[in-house]
Amino acid sequence: MPRMLRALLNTSSVTKSGEQLGLSQPAASRTMSKLRDVFKDPLLVRTSKGYVLTPLAESLRPSIDAAAGRVFAATLRRAHFKPSISPVQHRLW
């Protein structure tokens, strides 16, 4: 659900969010429904100009972006393999 929420905040579209994440339309809609239940807010509403994020959804953006940035940074730190400090012995044939 966190990935769907971040995609939704960036696209303001359930369909586009689902496409970005490789979800079918029904799966994206189910996830959106769960997010609405969790936050007790529609998160996305239709206006005469199309769909827009609710004030609550907009207020979540900084926290979600910061959390995603921290996860990404942690992933990068773990991704760098340093054989000189690895506890595993590697043998080349």
Distance bins in CASP14 RR format, pairs under 12 A and 6 or more apart:
PFRMAT RR
TARGET T0000
AUTHOR 0000-0000-0000
RMODE 2
METHOD distances of the structure
MODEL  1
1 7 0 0 0 0 0 1 0 0 0 0 0
1 8 0 0 0 0 0 1 0 0 0 0 0
1 17 0 0 0 0 0 1 0 0 0 0 0
1 21 0 0 0 0 0 1 0 0 0 0 0
1 23 0 0 0 0 0 1 0 0 0 0 0
1 27 0 0 0 0 0 1 0 0 0 0 0
1 28 0 0 0 0 0 1 0 0 0 0 0
1 30 0 0 0 0 0 1 0 0 0 0 0
1 31 1 0 1 0 0 0 0 0 0 0 0
1 32 0 0 0 0 1 0 0 0 0 0 0
1 33 0 0 0 0 0 1 0 0 0 0 0
1 34 1 0 0 1 0 0 0 0 0 0 0
1 35 1 0 1 0 0 0 0 0 0 0 0
1 36 0 0 0 0 0 1 0 0 0 0 0
1 37 0 0 0 0 0 1 0 0 0 0 0
1 38 1 0 0 1 0 0 0 0 0 0 0
1 39 0 0 0 0 0 1 0 0 0 0 0
1 43 0 0 0 0 0 1 0 0 0 0 0
1 64 0 0 0 0 0 1 0 0 0 0 0
2 8 0 0 0 0 0 1 0 0 0 0 0
2 9 0 0 0 0 0 1 0 0 0 0 0
2 17 0 0 0 0 0 1 0 0 0 0 0
2 21 0 0 0 0 0 1 0 0 0 0 0
2 31 0 0 0 0 0 1 0 0 0 0 0
2 34 0 0 0 0 0 1 0 0 0 0 0
2 35 0 0 0 0 1 0 0 0 0 0 0
2 38 0 0 0 0 0 1 0 0 0 0 0
2 60 0 0 0 0 0 1 0 0 0 0 0
2 63 0 0 0 0 0 1 0 0 0 0 0
2 64 1 0 0 1 0 0 0 0 0 0 0
2 65 0 0 0 0 0 1 0 0 0 0 0
2 67 1 0 0 1 0 0 0 0 0 0 0
2 68 1 0 0 1 0 0 0 0 0 0 0
2 69 0 0 0 0 0 1 0 0 0 0 0
2 70 0 0 0 0 0 1 0 0 0 0 0
2 71 0 0 0 0 1 0 0 0 0 0 0
3 9 0 0 0 0 0 1 0 0 0 0 0
3 10 0 0 0 0 0 1 0 0 0 0 0
3 17 0 0 0 0 1 0 0 0 0 0 0
3 18 0 0 0 0 1 0 0 0 0 0 0
3 20 0 0 0 0 1 0 0 0 0 0 0
3 21 1 0 1 0 0 0 0 0 0 0 0
3 22 0 0 0 0 0 1 0 0 0 0 0
3 23 0 0 0 0 1 0 0 0 0 0 0
3 28 0 0 0 0 0 1 0 0 0 0 0
3 31 0 0 0 0 1 0 0 0 0 0 0
3 35 0 0 0 0 0 1 0 0 0 0 0
3 64 0 0 0 0 0 1 0 0 0 0 0
3 67 0 0 0 0 0 1 0 0 0 0 0
3 68 0 0 0 0 1 0 0 0 0 0 0
3 71 0 0 0 0 0 1 0 0 0 0 0
4 10 0 0 0 0 0 1 0 0 0 0 0
4 11 0 0 0 0 0 1 0 0 0 0 0
4 13 0 0 0 0 0 1 0 0 0 0 0
4 14 0 0 0 0 1 0 0 0 0 0 0
4 15 0 0 0 0 0 1 0 0 0 0 0
4 16 0 0 0 0 0 1 0 0 0 0 0
4 17 1 0 1 0 0 0 0 0 0 0 0
4 18 1 0 0 1 0 0 0 0 0 0 0
4 19 0 0 0 0 0 1 0 0 0 0 0
4 20 0 0 0 0 1 0 0 0 0 0 0
4 21 1 0 0 1 0 0 0 0 0 0 0
4 22 0 0 0 0 0 1 0 0 0 0 0
4 23 1 0 0 1 0 0 0 0 0 0 0
4 27 0 0 0 0 1 0 0 0 0 0 0
4 28 1 0 0 1 0 0 0 0 0 0 0
4 29 0 0 0 0 0 1 0 0 0 0 0
4 30 0 0 0 0 1 0 0 0 0 0 0
4 31 1 0 1 0 0 0 0 0 0 0 0
4 32 1 0 0 1 0 0 0 0 0 0 0
4 33 0 0 0 0 0 1 0 0 0 0 0
4 34 0 0 0 0 1 0 0 0 0 0 0
4 35 1 0 0 1 0 0 0 0 0 0 0
4 36 0 0 0 0 0 1 0 0 0 0 0
4 38 0 0 0 0 0 1 0 0 0 0 0
4 43 0 0 0 0 0 1 0 0 0 0 0
4 44 0 0 0 0 0 1 0 0 0 0 0
4 64 0 0 0 0 0 1 0 0 0 0 0
5 11 0 0 0 0 0 1 0 0 0 0 0
5 14 0 0 0 0 0 1 0 0 0 0 0
5 17 0 0 0 0 1 0 0 0 0 0 0
5 18 0 0 0 0 0 1 0 0 0 0 0
5 21 0 0 0 0 0 1 0 0 0 0 0
5 28 0 0 0 0 0 1 0 0 0 0 0
5 31 0 0 0 0 1 0 0 0 0 0 0
5 32 0 0 0 0 1 0 0 0 0 0 0
5 34 0 0 0 0 1 0 0 0 0 0 0
5 35 1 0 1 0 0 0 0 0 0 0 0
5 36 0 0 0 0 0 1 0 0 0 0 0
5 38 0 0 0 0 1 0 0 0 0 0 0
5 39 0 0 0 0 1 0 0 0 0 0 0
5 41 0 0 0 0 0 1 0 0 0 0 0
5 43 0 0 0 0 1 0 0 0 0 0 0
5 44 0 0 0 0 0 1 0 0 0 0 0
5 53 0 0 0 0 0 1 0 0 0 0 0
5 56 0 0 0 0 0 1 0 0 0 0 0
5 57 0 0 0 0 1 0 0 0 0 0 0
5 60 1 0 0 1 0 0 0 0 0 0 0
5 61 0 0 0 0 1 0 0 0 0 0 0
5 63 0 0 0 0 0 1 0 0 0 0 0
5 64 1 0 0 1 0 0 0 0 0 0 0
5 65 0 0 0 0 0 1 0 0 0 0 0
5 67 0 0 0 0 0 1 0 0 0 0 0
5 68 0 0 0 0 1 0 0 0 0 0 0
6 17 0 0 0 0 1 0 0 0 0 0 0
6 18 0 0 0 0 0 1 0 0 0 0 0
6 20 0 0 0 0 1 0 0 0 0 0 0
6 21 0 0 0 0 1 0 0 0 0 0 0
6 31 0 0 0 0 0 1 0 0 0 0 0
6 35 0 0 0 0 0 1 0 0 0 0 0
6 57 0 0 0 0 0 1 0 0 0 0 0
6 60 0 0 0 0 1 0 0 0 0 0 0
6 61 0 0 0 0 1 0 0 0 0 0 0
6 62 0 0 0 0 0 1 0 0 0 0 0
6 63 0 0 0 0 0 1 0 0 0 0 0
6 64 1 0 1 0 0 0 0 0 0 0 0
6 65 1 0 0 1 0 0 0 0 0 0 0
6 66 0 0 0 0 0 1 0 0 0 0 0
6 67 0 0 0 0 1 0 0 0 0 0 0
6 68 1 0 1 0 0 0 0 0 0 0 0
6 69 0 0 0 0 0 1 0 0 0 0 0
6 71 0 0 0 0 0 1 0 0 0 0 0
6 72 0 0 0 0 0 1 0 0 0 0 0
7 13 0 0 0 0 1 0 0 0 0 0 0
7 14 0 0 0 0 1 0 0 0 0 0 0
7 15 0 0 0 0 0 1 0 0 0 0 0
7 16 1 0 0 1 0 0 0 0 0 0 0
7 17 1 1 0 0 0 0 0 0 0 0 0
7 18 1 0 0 1 0 0 0 0 0 0 0
7 19 0 0 0 0 1 0 0 0 0 0 0
7 20 1 0 1 0 0 0 0 0 0 0 0
7 21 1 0 1 0 0 0 0 0 0 0 0
7 22 0 0 0 0 1 0 0 0 0 0 0
7 23 0 0 0 0 1 0 0 0 0 0 0
7 28 0 0 0 0 1 0 0 0 0 0 0
7 31 0 0 0 0 1 0 0 0 0 0 0
7 32 0 0 0 0 0 1 0 0 0 0 0
7 35 0 0 0 0 0 1 0 0 0 0 0
7 43 0 0 0 0 0 1 0 0 0 0 0
7 44 0 0 0 0 0 1 0 0 0 0 0
7 64 0 0 0 0 0 1 0 0 0 0 0
7 68 0 0 0 0 0 1 0 0 0 0 0
8 14 1 0 0 1 0 0 0 0 0 0 0
8 15 0 0 0 0 0 1 0 0 0 0 0
8 16 0 0 0 0 1 0 0 0 0 0 0
8 17 1 0 1 0 0 0 0 0 0 0 0
8 18 0 0 0 0 1 0 0 0 0 0 0
8 19 0 0 0 0 0 1 0 0 0 0 0
8 20 0 0 0 0 1 0 0 0 0 0 0
8 21 0 0 0 0 0 1 0 0 0 0 0
8 23 0 0 0 0 0 1 0 0 0 0 0
8 28 0 0 0 0 1 0 0 0 0 0 0
8 29 0 0 0 0 0 1 0 0 0 0 0
8 31 0 0 0 0 1 0 0 0 0 0 0
8 32 1 0 0 1 0 0 0 0 0 0 0
8 34 0 0 0 0 0 1 0 0 0 0 0
8 35 1 0 0 1 0 0 0 0 0 0 0
8 36 0 0 0 0 0 1 0 0 0 0 0
8 39 0 0 0 0 0 1 0 0 0 0 0
8 41 0 0 0 0 0 1 0 0 0 0 0
8 42 0 0 0 0 0 1 0 0 0 0 0
8 43 1 0 0 1 0 0 0 0 0 0 0
8 44 1 0 0 1 0 0 0 0 0 0 0
8 51 0 0 0 0 1 0 0 0 0 0 0
8 52 0 0 0 0 0 1 0 0 0 0 0
8 53 1 0 0 1 0 0 0 0 0 0 0
8 54 0 0 0 0 0 1 0 0 0 0 0
8 57 1 0 0 1 0 0 0 0 0 0 0
8 58 0 0 0 0 0 1 0 0 0 0 0
8 60 0 0 0 0 1 0 0 0 0 0 0
8 61 0 0 0 0 0 1 0 0 0 0 0
8 64 0 0 0 0 1 0 0 0 0 0 0
9 16 0 0 0 0 0 1 0 0 0 0 0
9 17 0 0 0 0 1 0 0 0 0 0 0
9 20 0 0 0 0 0 1 0 0 0 0 0
9 35 0 0 0 0 0 1 0 0 0 0 0
9 39 0 0 0 0 0 1 0 0 0 0 0
9 43 0 0 0 0 1 0 0 0 0 0 0
9 44 0 0 0 0 1 0 0 0 0 0 0
9 52 0 0 0 0 0 1 0 0 0 0 0
9 53 1 0 0 1 0 0 0 0 0 0 0
9 54 0 0 0 0 0 1 0 0 0 0 0
9 56 0 0 0 0 0 1 0 0 0 0 0
9 57 1 0 0 1 0 0 0 0 0 0 0
9 58 0 0 0 0 1 0 0 0 0 0 0
9 59 0 0 0 0 0 1 0 0 0 0 0
9 60 1 0 0 1 0 0 0 0 0 0 0
9 61 1 0 1 0 0 0 0 0 0 0 0
9 62 0 0 0 0 1 0 0 0 0 0 0
9 63 0 0 0 0 0 1 0 0 0 0 0
9 64 1 0 1 0 0 0 0 0 0 0 0
9 65 1 0 0 1 0 0 0 0 0 0 0
9 67 0 0 0 0 0 1 0 0 0 0 0
9 68 0 0 0 0 1 0 0 0 0 0 0
10 16 0 0 0 0 1 0 0 0 0 0 0
10 17 1 0 0 1 0 0 0 0 0 0 0
10 18 0 0 0 0 0 1 0 0 0 0 0
10 20 0 0 0 0 1 0 0 0 0 0 0
10 21 0 0 0 0 0 1 0 0 0 0 0
10 53 0 0 0 0 0 1 0 0 0 0 0
10 57 0 0 0 0 0 1 0 0 0 0 0
10 58 0 0 0 0 0 1 0 0 0 0 0
10 60 0 0 0 0 0 1 0 0 0 0 0
10 61 0 0 0 0 1 0 0 0 0 0 0
10 64 0 0 0 0 1 0 0 0 0 0 0
10 65 0 0 0 0 1 0 0 0 0 0 0
10 68 0 0 0 0 0 1 0 0 0 0 0
11 17 1 0 1 0 0 0 0 0 0 0 0
11 18 0 0 0 0 1 0 0 0 0 0 0
11 19 0 0 0 0 1 0 0 0 0 0 0
11 20 1 0 0 1 0 0 0 0 0 0 0
11 21 0 0 0 0 0 1 0 0 0 0 0
11 28 0 0 0 0 0 1 0 0 0 0 0
11 32 0 0 0 0 0 1 0 0 0 0 0
11 44 0 0 0 0 1 0 0 0 0 0 0
11 51 0 0 0 0 1 0 0 0 0 0 0
11 52 0 0 0 0 0 1 0 0 0 0 0
11 53 0 0 0 0 1 0 0 0 0 0 0
11 57 0 0 0 0 0 1 0 0 0 0 0
12 32 0 0 0 0 0 1 0 0 0 0 0
12 43 0 0 0 0 1 0 0 0 0 0 0
12 44 1 0 0 1 0 0 0 0 0 0 0
12 45 0 0 0 0 0 1 0 0 0 0 0
12 46 0 0 0 0 0 1 0 0 0 0 0
12 47 0 0 0 0 0 1 0 0 0 0 0
12 49 0 0 0 0 0 1 0 0 0 0 0
12 50 0 0 0 0 1 0 0 0 0 0 0
12 51 1 0 1 0 0 0 0 0 0 0 0
12 52 1 0 0 1 0 0 0 0 0 0 0
12 53 1 0 1 0 0 0 0 0 0 0 0
12 54 0 0 0 0 0 1 0 0 0 0 0
12 57 0 0 0 0 1 0 0 0 0 0 0
12 58 0 0 0 0 1 0 0 0 0 0 0
12 61 0 0 0 0 0 1 0 0 0 0 0
13 19 0 0 0 0 1 0 0 0 0 0 0
13 20 0 0 0 0 1 0 0 0 0 0 0
13 25 0 0 0 0 0 1 0 0 0 0 0
13 28 0 0 0 0 1 0 0 0 0 0 0
13 29 0 0 0 0 0 1 0 0 0 0 0
13 32 0 0 0 0 0 1 0 0 0 0 0
13 43 0 0 0 0 0 1 0 0 0 0 0
13 44 1 0 0 1 0 0 0 0 0 0 0
13 46 0 0 0 0 0 1 0 0 0 0 0
13 50 0 0 0 0 1 0 0 0 0 0 0
13 51 1 0 0 1 0 0 0 0 0 0 0
13 52 0 0 0 0 0 1 0 0 0 0 0
13 53 0 0 0 0 0 1 0 0 0 0 0
14 20 0 0 0 0 0 1 0 0 0 0 0
14 21 0 0 0 0 0 1 0 0 0 0 0
14 23 0 0 0 0 1 0 0 0 0 0 0
14 24 0 0 0 0 0 1 0 0 0 0 0
14 25 1 0 0 1 0 0 0 0 0 0 0
14 26 0 0 0 0 0 1 0 0 0 0 0
14 27 0 0 0 0 0 1 0 0 0 0 0
14 28 1 0 1 0 0 0 0 0 0 0 0
14 29 1 0 0 1 0 0 0 0 0 0 0
14 30 0 0 0 0 0 1 0 0 0 0 0
14 31 0 0 0 0 1 0 0 0 0 0 0
14 32 1 0 1 0 0 0 0 0 0 0 0
14 33 0 0 0 0 1 0 0 0 0 0 0
14 35 0 0 0 0 1 0 0 0 0 0 0
14 36 0 0 0 0 0 1 0 0 0 0 0
14 42 0 0 0 0 0 1 0 0 0 0 0
14 43 0 0 0 0 1 0 0 0 0 0 0
14 44 1 0 0 1 0 0 0 0 0 0 0
14 45 0 0 0 0 0 1 0 0 0 0 0
14 46 0 0 0 0 0 1 0 0 0 0 0
14 51 0 0 0 0 1 0 0 0 0 0 0
14 53 0 0 0 0 0 1 0 0 0 0 0
15 21 0 0 0 0 0 1 0 0 0 0 0
15 22 0 0 0 0 0 1 0 0 0 0 0
15 23 0 0 0 0 1 0 0 0 0 0 0
15 24 0 0 0 0 0 1 0 0 0 0 0
15 25 1 0 0 1 0 0 0 0 0 0 0
15 26 0 0 0 0 0 1 0 0 0 0 0
15 27 0 0 0 0 0 1 0 0 0 0 0
15 28 1 0 0 1 0 0 0 0 0 0 0
15 29 0 0 0 0 1 0 0 0 0 0 0
15 32 0 0 0 0 0 1 0 0 0 0 0
15 44 0 0 0 0 0 1 0 0 0 0 0
15 51 0 0 0 0 1 0 0 0 0 0 0
16 22 0 0 0 0 0 1 0 0 0 0 0
16 23 0 0 0 0 0 1 0 0 0 0 0
16 25 0 0 0 0 0 1 0 0 0 0 0
16 28 0 0 0 0 1 0 0 0 0 0 0
16 32 0 0 0 0 0 1 0 0 0 0 0
16 44 0 0 0 0 0 1 0 0 0 0 0
16 51 0 0 0 0 0 1 0 0 0 0 0
17 23 1 0 0 1 0 0 0 0 0 0 0
17 25 0 0 0 0 0 1 0 0 0 0 0
17 27 0 0 0 0 0 1 0 0 0 0 0
17 28 1 0 0 1 0 0 0 0 0 0 0
17 29 0 0 0 0 0 1 0 0 0 0 0
17 31 0 0 0 0 1 0 0 0 0 0 0
17 32 1 0 0 1 0 0 0 0 0 0 0
17 35 0 0 0 0 0 1 0 0 0 0 0
17 43 0 0 0 0 0 1 0 0 0 0 0
17 44 0 0 0 0 1 0 0 0 0 0 0
17 51 0 0 0 0 0 1 0 0 0 0 0
17 53 0 0 0 0 0 1 0 0 0 0 0
17 57 0 0 0 0 0 1 0 0 0 0 0
18 24 1 0 0 1 0 0 0 0 0 0 0
18 25 1 0 0 1 0 0 0 0 0 0 0
18 26 0 0 0 0 0 1 0 0 0 0 0
18 27 1 0 0 1 0 0 0 0 0 0 0
18 28 1 1 0 0 0 0 0 0 0 0 0
18 29 0 0 0 0 1 0 0 0 0 0 0
18 30 0 0 0 0 0 1 0 0 0 0 0
18 31 1 0 0 1 0 0 0 0 0 0 0
18 32 0 0 0 0 1 0 0 0 0 0 0
19 25 0 0 0 0 1 0 0 0 0 0 0
19 27 0 0 0 0 0 1 0 0 0 0 0
19 28 0 0 0 0 1 0 0 0 0 0 0
20 28 0 0 0 0 1 0 0 0 0 0 0
21 27 0 0 0 0 1 0 0 0 0 0 0
21 28 1 0 0 1 0 0 0 0 0 0 0
21 31 0 0 0 0 1 0 0 0 0 0 0
21 32 0 0 0 0 0 1 0 0 0 0 0
22 28 0 0 0 0 1 0 0 0 0 0 0
22 31 0 0 0 0 0 1 0 0 0 0 0
23 29 0 0 0 0 1 0 0 0 0 0 0
23 30 0 0 0 0 1 0 0 0 0 0 0
23 31 1 0 0 1 0 0 0 0 0 0 0
23 32 0 0 0 0 0 1 0 0 0 0 0
24 30 0 0 0 0 1 0 0 0 0 0 0
24 31 0 0 0 0 0 1 0 0 0 0 0
25 31 0 0 0 0 0 1 0 0 0 0 0
25 32 0 0 0 0 0 1 0 0 0 0 0
26 32 0 0 0 0 0 1 0 0 0 0 0
26 33 0 0 0 0 0 1 0 0 0 0 0
27 33 0 0 0 0 0 1 0 0 0 0 0
27 34 0 0 0 0 0 1 0 0 0 0 0
28 34 0 0 0 0 0 1 0 0 0 0 0
28 35 0 0 0 0 0 1 0 0 0 0 0
28 44 0 0 0 0 0 1 0 0 0 0 0
29 35 0 0 0 0 0 1 0 0 0 0 0
29 36 0 0 0 0 0 1 0 0 0 0 0
29 44 0 0 0 0 0 1 0 0 0 0 0
30 36 0 0 0 0 0 1 0 0 0 0 0
30 37 0 0 0 0 0 1 0 0 0 0 0
31 37 0 0 0 0 0 1 0 0 0 0 0
31 38 0 0 0 0 0 1 0 0 0 0 0
31 43 0 0 0 0 0 1 0 0 0 0 0
32 38 0 0 0 0 0 1 0 0 0 0 0
32 39 0 0 0 0 0 1 0 0 0 0 0
32 41 0 0 0 0 0 1 0 0 0 0 0
32 42 0 0 0 0 1 0 0 0 0 0 0
32 43 1 0 0 1 0 0 0 0 0 0 0
32 44 1 0 0 1 0 0 0 0 0 0 0
32 51 0 0 0 0 0 1 0 0 0 0 0
32 57 0 0 0 0 0 1 0 0 0 0 0
33 39 0 0 0 0 0 1 0 0 0 0 0
33 42 0 0 0 0 0 1 0 0 0 0 0
33 43 0 0 0 0 0 1 0 0 0 0 0
33 44 0 0 0 0 0 1 0 0 0 0 0
34 40 0 0 0 0 0 1 0 0 0 0 0
34 43 0 0 0 0 0 1 0 0 0 0 0
35 41 0 0 0 0 1 0 0 0 0 0 0
35 42 0 0 0 0 1 0 0 0 0 0 0
35 43 1 0 0 1 0 0 0 0 0 0 0
35 44 0 0 0 0 1 0 0 0 0 0 0
35 53 0 0 0 0 0 1 0 0 0 0 0
35 54 0 0 0 0 0 1 0 0 0 0 0
35 56 0 0 0 0 0 1 0 0 0 0 0
35 57 0 0 0 0 1 0 0 0 0 0 0
35 60 0 0 0 0 1 0 0 0 0 0 0
35 64 0 0 0 0 0 1 0 0 0 0 0
36 42 1 0 1 0 0 0 0 0 0 0 0
36 43 1 0 1 0 0 0 0 0 0 0 0
36 44 0 0 0 0 1 0 0 0 0 0 0
36 45 0 0 0 0 0 1 0 0 0 0 0
36 54 0 0 0 0 1 0 0 0 0 0 0
36 56 0 0 0 0 0 1 0 0 0 0 0
36 57 0 0 0 0 0 1 0 0 0 0 0
37 43 0 0 0 0 0 1 0 0 0 0 0
38 56 0 0 0 0 0 1 0 0 0 0 0
38 57 0 0 0 0 0 1 0 0 0 0 0
38 60 0 0 0 0 0 1 0 0 0 0 0
39 53 0 0 0 0 0 1 0 0 0 0 0
39 54 0 0 0 0 1 0 0 0 0 0 0
39 55 0 0 0 0 0 1 0 0 0 0 0
39 56 1 0 0 1 0 0 0 0 0 0 0
39 57 1 0 0 1 0 0 0 0 0 0 0
39 59 0 0 0 0 0 1 0 0 0 0 0
39 60 1 0 0 1 0 0 0 0 0 0 0
39 64 0 0 0 0 0 1 0 0 0 0 0
40 54 0 0 0 0 0 1 0 0 0 0 0
40 56 0 0 0 0 1 0 0 0 0 0 0
41 53 0 0 0 0 1 0 0 0 0 0 0
41 54 1 0 1 0 0 0 0 0 0 0 0
41 55 0 0 0 0 1 0 0 0 0 0 0
41 56 1 0 1 0 0 0 0 0 0 0 0
41 57 1 0 0 1 0 0 0 0 0 0 0
41 58 0 0 0 0 0 1 0 0 0 0 0
41 59 0 0 0 0 1 0 0 0 0 0 0
41 60 0 0 0 0 1 0 0 0 0 0 0
42 51 0 0 0 0 0 1 0 0 0 0 0
42 52 0 0 0 0 0 1 0 0 0 0 0
42 53 0 0 0 0 1 0 0 0 0 0 0
42 54 1 0 1 0 0 0 0 0 0 0 0
42 55 0 0 0 0 0 1 0 0 0 0 0
42 56 0 0 0 0 1 0 0 0 0 0 0
42 57 0 0 0 0 1 0 0 0 0 0 0
43 51 0 0 0 0 1 0 0 0 0 0 0
43 52 0 0 0 0 0 1 0 0 0 0 0
43 53 1 0 0 1 0 0 0 0 0 0 0
43 54 1 0 1 0 0 0 0 0 0 0 0
43 55 0 0 0 0 0 1 0 0 0 0 0
43 56 1 0 0 1 0 0 0 0 0 0 0
43 57 1 0 1 0 0 0 0 0 0 0 0
43 58 0 0 0 0 1 0 0 0 0 0 0
43 59 0 0 0 0 0 1 0 0 0 0 0
43 60 0 0 0 0 1 0 0 0 0 0 0
43 61 0 0 0 0 0 1 0 0 0 0 0
43 64 0 0 0 0 0 1 0 0 0 0 0
44 50 0 0 0 0 1 0 0 0 0 0 0
44 51 1 0 1 0 0 0 0 0 0 0 0
44 52 1 0 0 1 0 0 0 0 0 0 0
44 53 1 0 0 1 0 0 0 0 0 0 0
44 54 1 0 0 1 0 0 0 0 0 0 0
44 55 0 0 0 0 0 1 0 0 0 0 0
44 56 0 0 0 0 0 1 0 0 0 0 0
44 57 1 0 0 1 0 0 0 0 0 0 0
44 58 0 0 0 0 0 1 0 0 0 0 0
44 60 0 0 0 0 0 1 0 0 0 0 0
45 51 1 0 0 1 0 0 0 0 0 0 0
45 52 1 0 0 1 0 0 0 0 0 0 0
45 53 0 0 0 0 1 0 0 0 0 0 0
45 54 1 0 1 0 0 0 0 0 0 0 0
45 55 0 0 0 0 0 1 0 0 0 0 0
45 56 0 0 0 0 0 1 0 0 0 0 0
45 57 0 0 0 0 1 0 0 0 0 0 0
45 58 0 0 0 0 0 1 0 0 0 0 0
46 52 0 0 0 0 1 0 0 0 0 0 0
46 53 0 0 0 0 0 1 0 0 0 0 0
46 54 0 0 0 0 0 1 0 0 0 0 0
47 53 0 0 0 0 0 1 0 0 0 0 0
47 54 0 0 0 0 0 1 0 0 0 0 0
51 57 0 0 0 0 0 1 0 0 0 0 0
52 58 0 0 0 0 1 0 0 0 0 0 0
53 59 0 0 0 0 1 0 0 0 0 0 0
53 60 0 0 0 0 1 0 0 0 0 0 0
53 61 0 0 0 0 1 0 0 0 0 0 0
53 64 0 0 0 0 0 1 0 0 0 0 0
54 60 0 0 0 0 1 0 0 0 0 0 0
54 61 0 0 0 0 0 1 0 0 0 0 0
55 61 0 0 0 0 0 1 0 0 0 0 0
56 63 0 0 0 0 0 1 0 0 0 0 0
56 64 0 0 0 0 0 1 0 0 0 0 0
57 63 0 0 0 0 0 1 0 0 0 0 0
57 64 0 0 0 0 1 0 0 0 0 0 0
58 64 0 0 0 0 0 1 0 0 0 0 0
58 65 0 0 0 0 0 1 0 0 0 0 0
60 66 0 0 0 0 0 1 0 0 0 0 0
60 67 0 0 0 0 0 1 0 0 0 0 0
60 68 0 0 0 0 0 1 0 0 0 0 0
61 67 0 0 0 0 0 1 0 0 0 0 0
61 68 0 0 0 0 0 1 0 0 0 0 0
62 68 0 0 0 0 0 1 0 0 0 0 0
62 69 0 0 0 0 0 1 0 0 0 0 0
63 69 0 0 0 0 0 1 0 0 0 0 0
63 70 0 0 0 0 0 1 0 0 0 0 0
64 70 0 0 0 0 0 1 0 0 0 0 0
64 71 0 0 0 0 0 1 0 0 0 0 0
65 71 0 0 0 0 0 1 0 0 0 0 0
65 72 0 0 0 0 0 1 0 0 0 0 0
66 72 0 0 0 0 0 1 0 0 0 0 0
66 73 0 0 0 0 0 1 0 0 0 0 0
67 73 0 0 0 0 0 1 0 0 0 0 0
67 74 0 0 0 0 0 1 0 0 0 0 0
68 74 0 0 0 0 0 1 0 0 0 0 0
68 75 0 0 0 0 0 1 0 0 0 0 0
69 75 0 0 0 0 1 0 0 0 0 0 0
69 76 0 0 0 0 1 0 0 0 0 0 0
70 76 0 0 0 0 0 1 0 0 0 0 0
70 77 0 0 0 0 0 1 0 0 0 0 0
71 77 0 0 0 0 0 1 0 0 0 0 0
71 78 0 0 0 0 0 1 0 0 0 0 0
72 78 0 0 0 0 0 1 0 0 0 0 0
72 79 0 0 0 0 0 1 0 0 0 0 0
73 79 0 0 0 0 0 1 0 0 0 0 0
73 80 0 0 0 0 0 1 0 0 0 0 0
74 80 0 0 0 0 0 1 0 0 0 0 0
80 86 0 0 0 0 0 1 0 0 0 0 0
81 87 0 0 0 0 0 1 0 0 0 0 0
81 88 0 0 0 0 1 0 0 0 0 0 0
81 90 0 0 0 0 0 1 0 0 0 0 0
82 88 0 0 0 0 0 1 0 0 0 0 0
82 90 0 0 0 0 0 1 0 0 0 0 0
83 89 0 0 0 0 1 0 0 0 0 0 0
83 90 1 0 0 1 0 0 0 0 0 0 0
83 91 0 0 0 0 0 1 0 0 0 0 0
83 92 0 0 0 0 0 1 0 0 0 0 0
84 90 0 0 0 0 0 1 0 0 0 0 0
END
